[in-house]
């Protein structure tokens, strides 16, 4: 599904690997361990959609987007025009009732613009009345975009540093569709439906990682090569067994 001008051309949605999680970013849902750290990303919108994403980080710092709340009417990039109070109430309800979220400590990260008072109460202040708290996200656009690329890169076994549950349909729809700006050729076109991307970027900047070598899928047919000592078969088994722990989650 790669096309000209696509920003995140490395994004892979392969249903055949939803379960084993190799060379795909979209995976089947699973129960998030209680010990993992959970973040909430937020990008405000009224006439444009607002976006809330919940992310868990495992022991290796790998990121999993496991739930979302997207204020879209159903027409692309048209907001539901909810008040700040209604958005806060809905977030609060989700975090108190969702089995993956309730009773957890959740770290909120949001667009710094929600802290602007502009002569009145800021969006962040209003949300705090509902016990929904946010830290100021790092809004540096190009470093944030690169953090997204770093997390999408596969290692030699096809394991990335970012996964998204197949139930997060708006993220899967909008983020791979983003294209580059014609005026700022290194950045995302902000006239597009980039709200899910923005709150993902804020979370990634709160948990930055170093780049690593990109890999694409290579299939070795071990049944059709000369391997008298089973060395290739053993290597292939070792690569798979390295991530056996993932199948226990």
N, C-alpha and C positions, 0 to 999 in steps of 0.2 A: 504493500500500500504506500510505497514511497512516491513522492511527486515533487516536481520542481519548486524550489523555494521553501520546502518543508524544513522547519527548525529542528524538530526532534525525529529525524529520519531513522534513528536507531531504535525507536520504540517498537516493540514486537508484541502482538496480541495473537498467540497461537493456542487455540483451544485444545489441541492434542497434547499440550504440555502444561495445562492448568494444574494437573495433579502432581507431576514430578518437578515442575518449576525450573526446567532447563531451557535456556534460550527463549524465554518469554517473560514479559513484565506483568502480564495479567495472569492471575492465579485463582484457584478455588479458595473460598473463605475457610478460616480455621479459628479455633479459640485462641485468643491472644493471652499468653501467660501473664499472670498477675504481676510478675517481677519486672516485666518490660516497661520502659519509659514511654509515656503517651503524650503527644503534643496535639494542640488544636490550632490549625491555621485559619486565618480569617481575612477576607477581603470584602469591604463594605460596598453595597450598591443599593440603589432605590429604583430609579427608572431603568438602570442596568442591573443585572443579577448580582446578588451578594453570594459569597461562597464560603462555606465552612468545611474543612477537611480534618479528619482525625487520623493521626499517624502513630504507629508503634515502632519502637526501635529495639532490635534484639541484642543479644550479648556481643555480637560482632559489629554493632552499629548499623546493621542493615535496616532499611526503612520499609514499612508496610502501610499503605493507605487503606484503611479498612472500613471507613464510613464517611459519608458526605451528606451535606445539606446544601442544596443549591436553589436559590431564589429566582427561578426562571419560570416564565408562564407556560412554556412548552414551545413558544416561538423563539427561535435562536436569538440570544443576546437581548431579550426583553425581560426586564425585572418585574417581580410581583408587587413592588411598591409597598412592602411591609415597613412598619415603623421600627425604630431601633428597639423599642420595648417588646414588640412581638417577636423579633429575631432573638432577643435575649431570652425571652420566656421559652421559646422553642428549643434553643440550645440547652437551657437548664432542664427541660423535660426529658430530652434525649439522654443527657448525661446522668439523670437520676433513674432512668428506666431501662436503658440498654444494658444487657448483661455484660457486654464488653467494656462498658464505660463506668457504670455506677460504682461508687466507693473508691474510685481511683483518684490519685493526684494527677491533674491534667495541667500541662504547661501551655498557656495560650501565647501565640505570636501573631501579630497583626500589622497591617499597613500603618506606618506612623501617622498617617493623616487622620486616623480616628481619635487621636489625642488632641487635635486642634479644637480649641474652645470657641473661637470666632465670636466672642462676646457673650456666649451662653455656655450651657453644659455640653461637654464633648461626648461623642459616641462612647468612648471608653468609660467615662464617668457614669453614663446612664446604664451601661451594661454591668458595671460593678455593683449596682443596686440589686441586681439579680444574681450576684455572686459569680459572675462571668468575668474573669480577669485576663488581661493581655499584657505582654511585654511588647515594647516597640520593635518591630521587625527591621532588619537591615535592608534598606531599599536600594542598595547598589544593584543596578539592573544587570550589567554584564557579568560581574562575579556571581550573582545569583543564578543567571542562566547557565554559567559554566558548572556550578554545583549540580544542576539538574543533569547536565551531560555526564558528569563524573559518576553520578548514581545510576544512570542508565547503562553504562558500559558493562559488558559481560566479561567475566574472567574466563580462563582456559576451559572451565567446565560448564560454562553457560550460566553462571550464577551472577546476577547483577547486585547492586547495592540498593535497589528500589524495586518493590513490587506493589501492585494495586489489586485489590479484590475485584473480581469480575462484577460485583454488585455496584461498584462505583461507576455507573454508566456515563455520567456527565463528564467525569475526568477522561475516561476512555474515548469519549466522543470529541471533546474539545482540544485537549492538549496535543495529540498527534496531528490535528488539523491546522495548527498555528504555522504561519509563514513569516518570512523576514520582512522588515519594514523597507520600503523603497527609499526612505530618507535617511534611515540609520541602519545600514546594511548588516550590522552585527547584532542587531536587537530584534525582538519580536515586534510584529506589527500590532500596536496597541489599539487599533481600531477593530481588531478581531475579538472574539469571545475568549478573553485571556484571564478571566477571573479565577478559575481553578488553578491555572498556572501560577498566578501571582501569590496565592496563599501557600501553594506548594513551595515556591521560591523562598518565601519568608521562613518557612520551617527548615528548609535545607540550609539557609544561611545561619540558622541557630545551631545547626549540627554539621558544620562543614567537614568535608573529607578531601583527601589528596587524589589527584587523577591516577588512573591506572591504565594499563595497556588494554585496548579494545580487542575483543575476539568475536568472530562470527562462527556459526555452527559448522563443525566438520564431522562428518559421519564416516567412521571406519568400519568396513565390513570385515570383522575378524574371522569370518568363516571362509573368506576367499583370498587369504594371504598366507605366505609361508611363515609359520610361527611355531617351529618345533619345540621351543622351550616355553611356550605360552607367555612370552614376555609382553606382547601387545595386549593380550587378554587380561593379564594381571594389571597392567597400567590402566586399562579402561575400567576395570573393577575398582581400582583404588580411587579413581576420579569420582565415581558414583558413590562409593562408600564414604567419601569425605563429607558428604552432605546427608548421610543417613539420618542424622538427628532431625532434619527438617520434616521427615515423614512421620515423626512422633508427635508433632505439634497438633 
